[in-house]
Amino acid sequence: MIPLPTQTAAPCEDLDFKPHLSVILHCLNTGTDLNVTEVEAHAEITNDATSLLTPLAYFQKFVTEDMIEALTRNTNEYSLQKVEHLSTPIKEIEKMLGMYLKMGLMQMPGVRMYWETDTRDGKEGQTLETQTMAEFIQGEMPAGGDIVMKLASTLPEGHNYKIYADNYFTCVPLVVKLLERGIHYVGTVREVLLPNCNLEDEKSLKKKGRGSFDIRVEGNHNICAVKWYDKRAVTLVSSFAGPEPVQKIQRWDKATKTIIEVERPYIVGIYNKHMGGVDLLDSFAAKYKFPMKSHRWYLYIFWHTIILAVINAWLLYKRDCKALKMTKKEILNRRQFQAQLASSLILVNTHNTTPKRGQPSSSKTNTFTQTVTSGSPLVPQKRPSSTDVSPPAKRSSDHPPLDVRKDMIAHFPEKTKRGRCRHCNNGYTNTLCSKCNVRLCLTVEKNCFRDYHCK
């Protein structure tokens, strides 16, 4: 790679960045010994699947019962510092997690709307009460660069480690400091952090067509900056990768409605190969996530950790489904998986009691606050109406989560309208499980009620 001349510029102003999720540390195969203890620690998760677990069981591989117990204990100890001691039970914490997971499935503009009569869902409502590149090296690193240095401080020097990161972390001083430790770097970068690097602007590249790119190289450390235009322009810097060899990729052209070949610099290809996991994780985390708001910053970290556990549990479930050669229709998507997990967290090992709705009242004779909605918390109930002409909500045809079916707690038979049995599917019965909310045969000749909850 031939160094290109650089130019001078004014000092770069500090920028106000928004934090990103994480930095990926990736080690290429360099002949170093693999840490056997790390492999053994993850053996339980990486073994081939022989049977399929429930969503709750997958979730508990990442958020264990001991972790929930520790969370409950610390919650109660924290309440001692306040006016009143809460004595929060473990199940209340699990219900809280399940409630927030369900609220993420159907987001509303305000939290109170989940409990209001006209908008609430029964599931949630009943759950709980600059310079040149060379000169810029002498400047200070942004906050993102300090984060990368701290994360990379445990990496041994001279072992050909490669770090891949997005534009929140990337700056030239970071690349130089890592290079001094024998650690290489690839990342997207904001052009404001490369002032007067004189890369072509996006309009010029757009005129040249898709696949056009421009490069600059810092002479002292051979740090390469590449700006590539596909649908839009993107700028990357690296201490070991450049545009060569240029690769050919296929893209759909809307104008000609055909597939065309587009040139892609090598640095873009290697970045996409190793950074795609973080971008995909961002996409997963943004879906079905309740937008929690709090003045306490650590609650955001806690809730994000729970969401990551849900995503990892779902990915592990999908991998086991693939190993068992299940069809696509049989595999739960992310929404279905999270819904079943939330129902299990809320209902497993609980009695079918429905709490009162609304805020607590000082009057014990207030008939409004004493009125509760009956029925199973698994499905929305009929909402009260002034005219009472709207039909009741239809019962869900899905089975309750297996953890709920087999917890052997509060599954009481009730009499209801006659309907088809959900276990044998060829009999009709008027017996309903109060917790699972499904009709089951319960006669002298046939006991589907027992088989449904035990087998």
Beta strands, then each sheet from edge to edge (+ up, - down):
strand 1: 24-27
strand 2: 161-165
strand 3: 184-188
strand 4: 213-218
strand 5: 223-229
strand 6: 233-238
strand 7: 247-253
strand 8: 258-264
strand 9: 413-420
strand 10: 428-433
sheet 1: 1+ 2- 3- 6+ 5- 4+
sheet 2: 7+ 8-
sheet 3: 9+ 10-
end
